[in-house]
Amino acid sequence: MSARSDLAHIPAVQTVMRALSEDCLVPTVWLKTGVRDVLAEVRQSVKAGAAMPSWEEILLRCKARAEELTRPHLRPVINATGIMVHTNLGRSPLPEAMMEHLAAVATGYSTLEYRLDEGVRGSRHEHVQDLLADLVGAPAAMVVNNNAAAVLIALTTMASGREVIVSRGELVEIGGSFRIPEVMALSGARLVEVGATNKTHLYDYERAITAETALLLKVHQSNFRQLGFVDSVSRHDLVVLGRRHKIPVMEDLGSGVLLPITIDSYSEPCVQEVVGAGVDITTFSGDKLLGGPQAGLVVGKKEWIDRMKKNPLARAVRVDKMTLAVLELVLRWYREDRGRDLPLWRMIYMPLESIFSRAQSFADALRNLCPDVVVEVEADWSEVGGGSMPGARLQTYVVSVELPPSMLQWAEQALRSAPVAVIVRVNRGRLLLDLRTVFEHQEIPLAQTLADVLMRVSNG
């Protein structure tokens, strides 16, 4: 049969919809979209020379597509990669204990910009500014929707139309081709690069200072490291230089952390020590090592924070009620010395013996479900991720599943496409699952999903 003849036999949209209407309980809008999409694909494949699929296959494909369309596009996954702050998977998970408060704020009305004691309009800044400032020892604080916005509003407020001095070794890209020089250009500030990529000295900054200098900027290398013949100026020396010339100093920490942390000999500066060193403005993220929601946190001198709040850009980058609801609770946990109870910190400090025990139990369960599959427990490494502490690794144990090379990619894709989507690592010809980033209540659905995929592999 010719391609032209096959094209004539492609069923009409309404014909397929009528055939599916009895046993496909999908809203009409999604059913119609799914059928149209599949029939368009069939038409293209037939034109390209492919065989015409059977009526039954068309119905199955249309039903599957329609059901897929009913699912929310943003949906939960099981992160079995061992990467704790996984940017692509939503960064830091939030505590379930906070969800009741979040739901109450999100599904009803709240005091977002209202003062109950006075019965007048308030400011959304009031919910976390004092709590955050107190935590880090800063005179003032404000919150915007992410750290890039925090850097942008700080530069716009402090240096628009004037010069900002920064080391060439700190002109970082913070992700998605979003680079410090581009942020600076957007702010209206003029970039003045000093030093070399690998070495910058205090005199490099001092020689570059002019009457047009508005700011000395230090950018923490949170998502990369320089090794070897390298040197940089300490924040203390930069602050002393700034005070001598009456120029404010700003530091972008990128990630930012409120608890001391050292992993594999790598450490991160605490926000408190940066503020304590006299830095005028410090910016950092809410959803990386802080373990909270996406937000950009700005702390420092009150005169600058007040100006930022009055900047017209503040409205464009402000946070919503849901972010504020969760961020306040996260900061309260830190204030109550409960920061290590946040999911991210529980993962970081999860005892190695606990990970080994869970991996052994999971491997045993998987062997019982799939006796023909080779399942082992092996030593491996977990990563912090999210552009935080690059090179730092935590010893872990992974569940290793050996598969035929021809089936490995198919199995990994099948896990991603499952109703309970699972993201794993593939290395050395095996599927690797690190339970450090898998919550205990996810272990049963993880085992069931994995077993289902492995059985399909075994059956060819």
C-alpha positions in Angstrom: 0.0 0.0 0.0 1.3 3.4 -0.9 2.0 6.3 1.5 -0.8 8.3 -0.2 -3.2 5.4 0.4 -2.1 5.0 4.0 -2.7 8.7 4.6 -6.2 8.3 3.4 -6.8 5.6 6.1 -5.7 7.8 9.0 -8.9 8.0 11.2 -10.6 11.3 11.9 -10.1 12.9 15.4 -13.8 12.5 16.2 -13.8 8.8 15.2 -10.9 8.1 17.6 -12.5 10.1 20.4 -15.8 8.2 20.1 -14.0 4.9 20.3 -12.1 6.0 23.5 -15.0 7.9 25.2 -16.3 4.8 27.0 -13.2 3.6 28.8 -10.9 6.7 28.8 -12.0 8.8 31.7 -10.1 11.9 30.6 -11.5 15.4 30.3 -12.5 16.1 26.7 -10.0 18.9 26.2 -7.1 16.6 27.0 -8.5 13.7 25.1 -8.9 15.8 22.0 -5.4 17.3 22.3 -3.9 13.8 22.8 -5.7 12.4 19.8 -4.7 15.3 17.6 -1.1 15.0 18.6 -0.9 11.3 18.0 -2.6 11.5 14.6 -0.3 14.3 13.6 2.7 12.1 14.5 1.2 9.2 12.5 0.7 11.4 9.5 4.3 12.6 9.6 5.7 9.1 10.1 3.7 7.7 7.2 4.8 10.6 4.9 8.4 9.7 5.9 7.8 6.1 4.7 6.9 4.3 7.9 4.2 1.7 8.0 0.7 2.6 9.0 0.1 1.6 12.6 -2.9 -0.6 13.4 -6.2 0.8 14.7 -5.5 -0.8 18.1 -2.1 0.8 18.3 -3.5 4.2 17.4 -6.1 3.8 20.2 -3.5 2.8 22.8 -1.2 5.6 21.8 -4.0 8.2 21.9 -5.2 7.0 25.3 -1.7 7.0 26.8 -1.0 10.5 25.4 -4.3 11.9 26.8 -3.7 10.4 30.2 -0.2 11.9 30.2 -1.7 15.3 29.5 -3.9 15.2 32.6 -0.8 15.0 34.9 0.7 18.3 36.1 3.8 19.1 34.2 5.7 20.0 37.5 5.5 16.9 39.5 7.5 15.1 42.3 10.3 12.7 41.5 12.4 10.3 43.6 16.0 11.6 43.6 18.3 8.6 43.8 21.3 10.4 42.5 22.9 11.3 45.8 23.1 14.9 44.7 21.5 16.7 47.6 21.0 20.3 46.3 20.0 19.1 42.8 19.2 22.3 40.8 17.3 20.4 38.1 15.2 18.6 40.7 14.2 21.6 42.7 17.3 22.1 45.0 16.7 21.7 48.7 13.6 19.8 49.8 11.5 21.4 52.5 10.3 19.8 55.8 6.8 18.2 55.7 6.3 19.7 59.1 6.0 23.1 57.4 3.4 22.1 54.9 0.4 22.6 57.1 1.3 26.3 57.7 2.1 26.8 54.0 -1.2 25.3 53.0 -3.1 27.5 55.5 -1.4 30.6 54.1 -1.7 29.6 50.4 -5.4 28.5 50.5 -6.8 31.5 52.5 -6.0 35.1 53.3 -3.0 36.1 55.3 -1.2 39.1 56.9 1.1 39.4 53.9 0.8 43.3 54.0 -1.4 43.9 57.0 -0.7 44.7 60.7 -3.2 43.0 62.9 -2.2 45.1 66.0 -2.9 48.4 64.2 -5.4 47.4 61.6 -3.4 49.1 58.9 -1.4 48.2 55.8 2.0 46.7 56.6 5.0 45.6 54.5 5.8 42.1 53.4 9.4 42.8 54.4 8.4 42.7 58.1 7.8 39.0 58.3 11.5 37.9 58.1 13.7 41.0 58.1 14.3 41.2 61.9 14.6 37.4 62.2 17.1 37.2 59.4 19.1 40.2 60.6 19.3 38.9 64.1 20.4 35.4 62.9 23.4 36.8 61.0 24.2 39.8 63.3 23.4 42.4 60.6 21.8 45.8 61.2 19.2 45.1 58.5 17.9 42.5 56.0 15.5 42.1 53.1 14.4 39.2 50.8 13.9 39.1 47.1 13.0 36.2 44.8 16.5 34.7 44.1 20.2 35.5 44.6 20.6 36.9 41.1 17.9 39.4 41.9 19.6 40.2 45.2 22.9 41.0 43.4 21.0 43.0 40.7 19.1 45.2 43.2 22.2 45.7 45.3 24.3 46.8 42.3 21.5 49.0 40.9 21.0 50.7 44.3 24.6 51.1 45.2 26.4 51.7 41.9 24.2 52.5 38.9 26.1 54.8 36.6 29.3 54.4 38.5 32.2 52.0 38.7 32.4 48.6 40.6 35.8 47.0 41.1 36.0 43.2 41.0 38.8 40.7 40.6 39.0 38.9 37.2 39.2 35.6 39.1 35.7 36.3 40.5 33.8 37.1 37.2 31.8 34.0 37.6 28.9 32.5 35.7 26.2 31.5 38.2 24.3 29.2 35.8 22.2 29.4 32.7 24.8 31.7 31.0 24.0 34.3 33.7 27.3 36.0 34.4 28.4 38.7 36.9 29.5 41.1 34.1 26.1 40.8 32.5 24.3 41.4 35.8 26.5 44.4 36.3 25.7 45.8 32.9 22.0 45.3 33.5 22.3 47.2 36.8 23.8 50.2 35.0 27.1 49.9 36.9 30.4 50.0 35.0 32.7 47.0 35.6 36.3 47.6 36.4 38.3 44.3 36.3 41.5 44.1 38.3 44.2 41.5 38.8 44.7 38.3 36.8 42.5 35.2 36.5 44.6 33.3 39.0 46.1 36.1 41.2 44.7 39.4 42.5 46.5 41.6 45.0 45.2 44.4 47.3 47.2 46.9 45.3 45.3 46.0 42.2 42.1 47.2 43.9 43.7 50.3 45.3 45.3 51.4 41.9 41.8 51.1 40.3 40.0 53.4 42.7 38.9 56.7 41.3 36.3 59.4 42.1 33.9 57.2 40.1 34.3 54.1 42.2 31.0 53.3 44.0 31.7 49.7 45.2 34.3 47.1 45.9 32.7 43.7 45.0 33.9 40.3 46.2 32.3 37.2 44.6 32.7 33.9 46.5 33.8 31.1 44.2 30.9 28.9 45.3 30.5 26.8 42.1 34.2 26.3 41.1 37.7 26.2 42.6 41.1 27.5 41.6 44.1 25.4 42.6 47.8 25.9 42.1 49.5 29.3 41.6 46.5 31.4 42.9 45.9 34.2 45.4 43.1 36.5 46.2 42.4 39.4 48.6 40.7 38.5 51.9 37.4 40.2 52.8 39.1 41.7 55.9 41.7 43.5 53.7 39.1 44.6 51.3 37.0 46.0 54.1 39.9 47.9 55.5 40.7 49.3 52.0 37.1 50.3 51.5 36.9 52.1 54.8 40.1 54.0 54.1 38.6 55.3 50.9 35.0 55.6 52.2 33.8 53.0 49.6 31.3 50.3 50.6 32.2 46.6 50.2 29.7 44.0 49.0 30.2 40.2 48.9 28.1 37.8 46.9 28.3 34.4 48.6 26.2 32.6 45.9 25.2 29.8 48.2 25.5 31.0 51.7 25.3 29.0 54.9 24.3 29.7 58.5 26.0 26.6 60.1 29.7 25.7 60.1 30.3 23.0 57.5 33.4 21.1 56.3 33.1 18.3 53.8 36.1 16.4 52.5 38.4 19.2 53.7 36.3 21.8 51.9 34.4 24.5 53.9 32.1 27.4 53.2 32.2 30.8 54.9 29.2 31.4 57.3 27.2 34.5 56.6 27.7 35.5 60.2 31.5 35.7 59.7 31.2 37.7 56.5 28.9 40.2 58.3 31.2 40.2 61.3 34.2 41.1 59.0 32.5 44.4 58.3 31.2 43.7 54.7 28.5 46.4 54.0 26.2 44.2 52.0 26.1 40.4 51.7 23.9 38.4 49.3 23.1 34.7 49.3 20.6 32.0 48.4 17.6 30.6 50.3 17.4 27.2 48.6 21.0 26.0 48.6 22.9 25.3 51.8 20.3 27.3 53.8 17.9 24.4 53.0 14.9 26.7 52.4 12.8 28.0 49.5 14.1 29.8 46.5 14.9 33.4 47.6 17.7 35.9 47.5 18.7 37.2 51.0 20.3 40.6 51.4 21.9 41.5 54.8 24.0 44.4 55.9 24.0 48.2 56.6 20.6 49.7 57.2 21.1 52.7 55.0 21.7 50.5 52.0 18.9 48.0 52.7 16.5 50.9 53.2 17.5 52.3 49.8 17.0 48.9 48.2 13.5 48.6 49.6 12.7 52.0 48.0 14.2 51.0 44.6 11.4 50.5 42.0 13.1 47.2 41.1 12.1 45.9 44.6 8.6 45.4 43.4 9.6 43.4 40.4 11.8 41.0 42.4 9.7 40.7 45.5 8.8 37.4 47.0 5.2 36.0 47.3 3.3 34.8 50.4 4.3 31.2 50.0 8.0 31.9 49.9 7.7 34.1 53.0 5.6 31.6 54.9 8.2 28.8 54.4 11.3 31.0 54.7 10.1 32.4 58.1 9.7 28.9 59.5 13.1 27.8 58.1 14.8 30.8 59.8 12.9 30.1 63.0 14.3 26.6 63.0 17.8 28.1 62.8 17.0 30.5 65.6 15.8 27.6 67.8 19.0 25.6 67.0 17.0 23.2 64.9 18.8 24.0 61.6 20.3 20.5 61.4 16.8 19.0 61.4 16.1 20.5 57.9 16.1 17.7 55.3 19.2 18.9 53.6 21.3 18.9 56.8 19.9 15.6 57.8 21.2 14.2 54.4 24.6 15.9 54.8 25.0 14.4 58.3 23.3 11.1 57.7 25.5 8.4 59.4 27.4 6.2 56.9 26.3 3.1 58.8 22.7 4.1 58.4 23.1 4.5 54.6 24.8 1.1 54.4 22.0 -0.5 56.4 19.3 1.0 54.2 21.1 0.1 51.0 21.5 -3.5 52.2 17.8 -3.8 53.1 16.8 -2.2 49.8 19.1 -4.5 47.8 17.7 -7.6 49.6 14.1 -6.5 48.8 15.0 -5.9 45.2 16.7 -9.3 44.9 13.5 -10.9 46.2 11.4 -9.1 43.7 13.8 -9.7 40.8 15.9 -12.8 41.5 17.5 -12.9 38.0 19.0 -9.4 38.3 22.5 -8.8 39.8 22.1 -6.3 42.6 25.0 -5.3 44.8 25.9 -2.6 47.5 29.0 -0.7 46.7 31.0 2.2 48.2 30.6 5.5 46.3 30.4 9.2 46.8 27.5 11.7 47.3 27.7 15.4 46.2 26.3 18.6 47.7 25.4 19.9 44.2 23.6 23.2 43.4 26.8 25.0 42.7 27.8 24.6 46.3 31.1 23.2 47.6 32.5 22.0 44.3 34.8 19.0 44.7 33.5 18.2 48.1 32.3 14.6 48.3 30.7 12.5 51.1 31.3 8.8 51.4 28.2 6.8 50.7 26.9 3.4 49.7 24.9 2.8 46.5 22.6 0.1 45.3 24.1 -1.1 42.0 22.0 -2.9 39.4 23.7 -4.6 36.6 22.0 -4.8 33.2 22.8 -5.8 29.7 24.5 -2.8 27.9 21.8 -2.7 25.3 19.1 -2.3 28.0 20.8 0.3 30.2 19.7 3.4 28.5 16.2 2.0 28.0 15.9 1.2 31.7 17.1 4.6 32.8 14.6 6.3 30.5 11.8 3.9 31.7 12.4 4.9 35.3 12.2 8.6 34.3 8.9 7.9 32.5 7.3 5.9 35.2 4.1 7.1 37.1 6.5 7.5 40.1 9.4 9.1 38.2 12.8 7.9 39.5 16.1 9.7 38.7 19.2 7.6 39.0 22.9 7.7 38.0 24.4 5.5 35.3 28.0 4.6 35.7 30.3 1.8 34.7 27.4 0.1 32.9 25.1 -0.1 35.9 22.2 1.8 37.4 23.3 3.4 40.7 20.9 4.4 43.5 22.1 6.5 46.4 19.6 6.3 49.2 21.0 9.4 50.9 18.7 11.5 48.9 15.7 9.1 49.0 13.3 9.6 51.9 12.3 6.5 53.8 8.7 6.8 52.8 9.8 6.7 49.2 11.6 3.3 49.4 8.6 1.1 48.8 7.4 3.0 45.7 11.0 3.2 44.5 11.4 -0.6 44.8 8.1 -1.2 43.1 8.9 1.1 40.2 12.4 -0.3 39.8 11.2 -3.9 40.0 8.5 -3.2 37.3 11.2 -1.8 35.0 13.6 -4.7 35.7 10.9 -7.3 35.0 10.2 -5.7 31.6 14.0 -5.9 30.9 14.0 -9.6 31.9 11.1 -10.3 29.6 12.8 -8.6 26.7 
